Amino acid sequence: MTNHVPPDRVGAFAALAERVPLRLVLFGGSSLHATHGLDTLDLPHERVAQRDVHALAASHEHSFVVAGTVGRRALPGAYAGARRSRTPFVLWSALWHQPASAAHLAAAPLLRRIHATAHAVVAYGPHVAAFAGRLGARRVHVAPQAVDGPFWEADDITPDRRAPFQALFAGRDAPGKGVDVLRGAWAKAGFDDAALVLAGVDRAGGRALVAELGREPRGVHATGTLSPEQVRNLMGGSDVLVLPSTRTATFREPWGLVANEAMHRTLPVIASTEVGAAAGGLVRHARNGLVVPAGDAPALAGALRELAADAHLRARLGAAARHDVHPFTHDAWAAGLAEALR
């Protein structure tokens, strides 16, 4: 049971369906993915309301109930329904901190109980597994985050390059994504002939820094919403991907699948310490990218200048990035979840 299946998750659920009989239940609602859930999905599935989740979990029709950490009514409903029917309950968790909003703090005791009494917890990575352990989880398995590697590695693209050195951000301009930190770092870097492309950010966007300057910093291009093919073209024309995420009261970047996408395209990644892909061991400092303190615009500016000045470093980090992302496959994700069921 989950809210949506965004494009990058289709292959993961298909791989799981090849391993175990799968009933995929989608209850909709808000989504933190830059690419929202698909309206049409070529997998057996059904769409329900959150209020219906409890009855489905309590129906005695399933060998297991698996639910993610989304849905204010869906997660507690799935958990309570599974307990009522004495069906083993597996939590698929993206959390590596306790959100601090009033609603999340009120739900914290229930979240701890779910972690501690779930028959198994499936985690995005070791950072999520560690948090689950602190909440009392007994059996924790890692199912590595993955994207459609062949799509992102495809050679038949049209590279979109706008300057001799090009940095790329791909995602939403939302609190916690660090876009204003990136804009500030770019202004501090002082490039004469370089481009920072903000893919997925509204052309009229920009909040604090743009309001302060009255314009975008020099060399910044905000594109608005793009298709995956257009983002892939931008990756083909870029020298580095930047994930400058910061922590908010309710958000801590669970992973950042765009890191996987960029690494498949042989791009090094600059990630902040608040990016799950860095905390979870995919993006590694000086191995396949650079990791900088979250919210530190001068440090981010220094990392950008370092990569802009050293093509050999970019090539070395990029080659390692492509090598290191290859074990992060949809089949590996499905294997991790299937192992939790076993």
C-alpha positions as CSV (number, residue, x, y, z in Angstrom):
1,M,0.0,0.0,0.0
2,T,1.4,3.4,-1.0
3,N,0.2,6.7,-2.3
4,H,1.5,6.9,-5.9
5,V,3.8,5.1,-8.3
6,P,6.0,7.7,-9.9
7,P,7.8,6.8,-13.1
8,D,11.0,5.7,-11.4
9,R,9.2,3.2,-9.2
10,V,7.4,1.3,-12.0
11,G,10.4,-1.0,-12.7
12,A,10.8,-1.6,-8.9
13,F,7.2,-2.8,-8.5
14,A,7.4,-4.8,-11.7
15,A,10.5,-6.6,-10.4
16,L,8.7,-7.3,-7.1
17,A,5.7,-8.7,-8.9
18,E,8.0,-11.2,-10.6
19,R,9.1,-12.5,-7.2
20,V,5.9,-12.5,-5.1
21,P,2.2,-12.3,-5.9
22,L,1.5,-8.6,-5.5
23,R,-1.7,-6.6,-4.8
24,L,-0.7,-3.0,-5.4
25,V,-3.1,-0.6,-3.6
26,L,-2.7,3.2,-4.3
27,F,-4.5,5.8,-2.1
28,G,-3.3,9.0,-3.8
29,G,-2.8,12.3,-2.0
30,S,0.2,14.6,-2.0
31,S,3.6,13.6,-3.3
32,L,7.1,14.8,-2.7
33,H,8.4,13.4,-6.0
34,A,9.3,16.0,-8.7
35,T,7.6,13.5,-11.1
36,H,4.2,12.9,-9.7
37,G,2.4,9.5,-9.8
38,L,1.4,8.1,-13.2
39,D,-2.2,8.5,-14.2
40,T,-2.0,5.3,-16.2
41,L,0.1,2.4,-14.8
42,D,0.9,-0.8,-16.7
43,L,0.8,-2.9,-13.6
44,P,-2.1,-4.6,-11.8
45,H,-3.3,-2.1,-9.2
46,E,-6.3,-0.5,-7.7
47,R,-7.0,3.0,-6.4
48,V,-8.8,3.4,-3.0
49,A,-9.4,6.1,-0.4
50,Q,-7.2,6.2,2.7
51,R,-10.3,5.3,4.8
52,D,-10.5,2.0,2.9
53,V,-7.0,0.8,3.8
54,H,-7.9,-0.6,7.2
55,A,-10.5,-2.9,5.9
56,L,-8.2,-4.2,3.2
57,A,-5.5,-4.9,5.7
58,A,-7.9,-6.6,8.0
59,S,-9.5,-8.8,5.3
60,H,-7.5,-12.0,5.9
61,E,-6.9,-12.1,2.1
62,H,-3.1,-11.5,2.2
63,S,0.1,-13.2,3.4
64,F,1.6,-9.9,4.3
65,V,0.7,-6.2,4.5
66,V,3.4,-3.8,3.4
67,A,2.9,-0.1,3.9
68,G,5.1,3.0,3.5
69,T,5.5,6.0,5.8
70,V,3.0,8.1,3.9
71,G,-0.7,8.8,4.5
72,R,-2.0,10.2,7.8
73,R,-4.8,7.6,7.8
74,A,-3.3,5.0,5.5
75,L,-0.3,4.0,7.6
76,P,-2.1,3.6,11.0
77,G,-5.0,2.0,9.1
78,A,-2.8,-0.6,7.4
79,Y,-1.0,-1.3,10.7
80,A,-4.2,-1.6,12.8
81,G,-5.9,-3.7,10.1
82,A,-2.9,-6.1,9.8
83,R,-2.9,-6.6,13.6
84,R,-6.6,-7.2,13.7
85,S,-6.3,-9.9,11.1
86,R,-3.0,-11.2,12.6
87,T,-1.3,-10.7,9.2
88,P,2.4,-10.0,9.3
89,F,3.1,-6.3,8.8
90,V,6.1,-4.9,7.0
91,L,6.9,-1.2,7.1
92,W,8.6,0.4,4.1
93,S,10.4,3.4,5.6
94,A,11.9,6.6,4.2
95,L,12.4,8.3,7.5
96,W,15.8,9.1,9.1
97,H,14.6,11.7,11.6
98,Q,11.5,12.6,13.6
99,P,9.6,15.4,11.8
100,A,8.9,18.2,14.2
101,S,5.5,19.6,13.1
102,A,2.7,19.4,15.8
103,A,0.9,16.6,13.9
104,H,4.1,14.6,13.5
105,L,5.1,15.0,17.2
106,A,1.6,13.9,18.2
107,A,2.0,10.8,16.1
108,A,5.5,10.0,17.3
109,P,4.5,7.4,19.9
110,L,2.5,5.5,17.3
111,L,5.4,5.7,14.8
112,R,7.7,4.3,17.4
113,R,5.2,1.5,18.2
114,I,4.9,0.6,14.5
115,H,8.6,0.4,14.1
116,A,9.1,-1.6,17.2
117,T,6.3,-4.2,16.5
118,A,6.5,-4.5,12.7
119,H,7.5,-8.0,11.7
120,A,10.1,-6.3,9.5
121,V,11.2,-2.8,8.3
122,V,12.4,-2.2,4.8
123,A,14.7,0.9,4.7
124,Y,15.8,3.2,1.8
125,G,19.4,2.8,3.0
126,P,21.6,2.4,6.1
127,H,20.7,5.9,7.3
128,V,17.1,4.9,7.4
129,A,17.9,1.5,8.9
130,A,19.8,3.2,11.7
131,F,16.9,5.5,12.6
132,A,14.5,2.5,12.5
133,G,16.9,0.7,15.0
134,R,16.7,3.7,17.3
135,L,12.9,3.4,17.3
136,G,13.2,-0.3,18.3
137,A,12.8,-2.1,14.9
138,R,13.7,-5.7,15.3
139,R,14.4,-6.8,11.8
140,V,15.6,-4.2,9.3
141,H,16.4,-4.9,5.6
142,V,17.8,-2.4,3.1
143,A,16.2,-2.2,-0.3
144,P,18.5,0.2,-2.3
145,Q,16.9,3.1,-4.1
146,A,17.0,2.7,-7.9
147,V,16.0,4.3,-11.2
148,D,15.7,3.0,-14.8
149,G,19.4,2.7,-15.5
150,P,19.1,1.9,-19.3
151,F,16.9,5.0,-19.8
152,W,19.3,7.3,-18.1
153,E,22.4,5.8,-19.8
154,A,20.9,5.9,-23.3
155,D,23.2,7.3,-26.0
156,D,20.6,8.6,-28.4
157,I,20.2,12.0,-26.7
158,T,20.6,15.6,-27.7
159,P,22.9,17.2,-25.0
160,D,21.7,20.5,-23.8
161,R,24.7,22.6,-22.9
162,R,24.5,26.4,-22.3
163,A,28.0,27.3,-21.3
164,P,31.6,25.8,-21.2
165,F,30.9,24.7,-17.6
166,Q,27.4,23.7,-16.6
167,A,26.0,22.8,-13.2
168,L,22.5,21.2,-13.0
169,F,19.8,21.2,-10.3
170,A,16.8,19.0,-11.1
171,G,13.8,19.0,-8.7
172,R,11.2,21.1,-7.0
173,D,11.7,24.6,-5.7
174,A,10.3,23.7,-2.3
175,P,11.5,24.2,1.3
176,G,14.2,21.7,2.1
177,K,15.5,21.5,-1.5
178,G,18.0,24.2,-0.9
179,V,17.5,26.1,-4.1
180,D,18.1,29.5,-2.5
181,V,21.3,28.2,-0.9
182,L,22.4,27.1,-4.4
183,R,21.6,30.5,-5.9
184,G,23.6,32.2,-3.2
185,A,26.5,29.8,-3.7
186,W,26.4,30.4,-7.4
187,A,26.6,34.2,-6.9
188,K,29.5,33.7,-4.5
189,A,31.4,31.5,-7.0
190,G,31.7,34.5,-9.4
191,F,31.8,32.6,-12.7
192,D,32.3,34.6,-15.8
193,D,31.2,32.0,-18.4
194,A,29.2,29.2,-16.8
195,A,25.6,28.1,-16.5
196,L,23.5,26.9,-13.6
197,V,20.4,25.2,-14.9
198,L,17.5,24.9,-12.5
199,A,15.4,22.1,-14.1
200,G,11.9,21.9,-12.8
201,V,12.1,25.4,-11.1
202,D,9.5,28.0,-12.3
203,R,11.1,30.6,-14.5
204,A,9.4,33.2,-12.3
205,G,10.7,31.4,-9.3
206,G,13.3,32.3,-6.8
207,R,12.4,33.5,-3.4
208,A,14.8,35.1,-0.9
209,L,17.9,35.7,-3.1
210,V,16.1,36.8,-6.2
211,A,13.9,39.1,-4.2
212,E,17.0,40.6,-2.7
213,L,18.9,41.0,-6.0
214,G,15.8,41.8,-8.1
215,R,17.0,39.2,-10.6
216,E,18.5,35.7,-11.0
217,P,22.3,35.6,-10.3
218,R,24.4,35.7,-13.4
219,G,24.3,32.6,-15.5
220,V,21.2,31.0,-13.9
221,H,18.6,29.5,-16.1
222,A,15.3,28.3,-14.5
223,T,13.5,26.1,-17.0
224,G,10.0,25.3,-15.5
225,T,8.7,21.8,-15.7
226,L,10.5,19.4,-18.0
227,S,10.0,15.9,-19.3
228,P,12.4,13.1,-18.2
229,E,13.8,13.2,-21.7
230,Q,14.6,16.9,-21.4
231,V,16.2,16.4,-18.0
232,R,18.3,13.6,-19.5
233,N,19.4,15.9,-22.3
234,L,20.4,18.5,-19.7
235,M,22.4,15.8,-17.8
236,G,24.1,15.0,-21.1
237,G,25.2,18.6,-21.5
238,S,26.2,19.2,-17.8
239,D,29.4,18.7,-15.8
240,V,27.9,18.2,-12.3
241,L,24.6,17.7,-10.6
242,V,24.0,19.6,-7.4
243,L,21.7,18.5,-4.6
244,P,21.8,21.3,-1.9
245,S,19.1,19.9,0.3
246,T,18.5,21.4,3.8
247,R,16.5,20.1,6.8
248,T,13.1,21.7,7.7
249,A,10.7,20.9,10.6
250,T,8.9,18.4,8.4
251,F,11.4,17.4,5.7
252,R,14.7,15.6,5.4
253,E,15.6,14.4,1.9
254,P,15.0,10.7,2.1
255,W,17.2,9.9,-0.8
256,G,17.2,12.1,-4.0
257,L,16.7,9.7,-6.9
258,V,18.1,12.3,-9.3
259,A,21.5,11.5,-7.9
260,N,21.1,7.9,-9.3
261,E,19.9,9.3,-12.6
262,A,22.9,11.7,-12.9
263,M,25.4,9.0,-11.9
264,H,24.1,6.7,-14.7
265,R,25.0,9.6,-17.0
266,T,28.6,9.7,-15.6
267,L,28.0,12.9,-13.8
268,P,29.7,13.6,-10.4
269,V,27.3,14.8,-7.7
270,I,27.7,17.7,-5.2
271,A,25.4,16.7,-2.4
272,S,24.8,18.3,1.0
273,T,24.9,16.3,4.2
274,E,21.1,16.4,4.3
275,V,20.8,14.3,1.1
276,G,19.8,10.7,1.8
277,A,21.9,9.4,-1.1
278,A,25.0,10.8,0.6
279,A,24.0,9.6,4.1
280,G,23.0,6.3,2.7
281,G,26.4,5.7,1.1
282,L,25.8,6.2,-2.7
283,V,27.4,9.7,-3.1
284,R,30.8,9.6,-1.5
285,H,33.1,12.5,-0.9
286,A,36.1,12.6,-3.3
287,R,35.1,9.2,-4.6
288,N,32.2,9.9,-7.0
289,G,31.3,13.4,-5.9
290,L,31.7,16.1,-3.2
291,V,29.7,16.3,0.0
292,V,29.3,19.7,1.7
293,P,27.6,20.9,4.9
294,A,24.0,21.6,4.4
295,G,23.1,25.3,4.1
296,D,26.7,26.4,3.7
297,A,26.7,28.5,0.6
298,P,30.5,29.3,0.8
299,A,31.4,25.6,1.0
300,L,29.0,24.9,-1.9
301,A,30.6,27.7,-3.9
302,G,34.0,26.3,-3.2
303,A,33.0,22.8,-4.4
304,L,31.5,24.3,-7.6
305,R,34.7,26.3,-8.3
306,E,36.9,23.1,-7.6
307,L,35.0,21.1,-10.2
308,A,34.8,23.9,-12.7
309,A,38.6,24.3,-12.6
310,D,39.5,20.6,-12.9
311,A,38.3,18.6,-15.9
312,H,40.4,15.6,-14.8
313,L,38.7,15.5,-11.4
314,R,35.3,15.7,-13.0
315,A,36.1,12.8,-15.3
316,R,37.5,10.7,-12.4
317,L,34.5,11.3,-10.2
318,G,32.1,10.8,-13.0
319,A,33.5,7.5,-14.0
320,A,33.4,6.3,-10.4
321,A,29.8,7.5,-10.2
322,R,28.7,5.4,-13.1
323,H,30.5,2.4,-11.6
324,D,29.1,2.8,-8.1
325,V,25.4,3.3,-9.1
326,H,25.2,0.1,-11.1
327,P,24.4,-2.2,-8.1
328,F,21.4,0.1,-7.3
329,T,18.9,-1.6,-9.5
330,H,15.1,-2.3,-9.4
331,D,15.9,-6.0,-9.0
332,A,18.1,-5.3,-6.0
333,W,15.3,-3.2,-4.5
334,A,12.8,-6.1,-5.1
335,A,15.3,-8.6,-3.6
336,G,15.7,-6.5,-0.5
337,L,11.9,-6.3,0.1
338,A,11.5,-10.0,-0.8
339,E,14.1,-10.9,1.8
340,A,12.2,-9.0,4.4
341,L,9.1,-11.1,3.5
342,R,11.1,-14.3,3.8
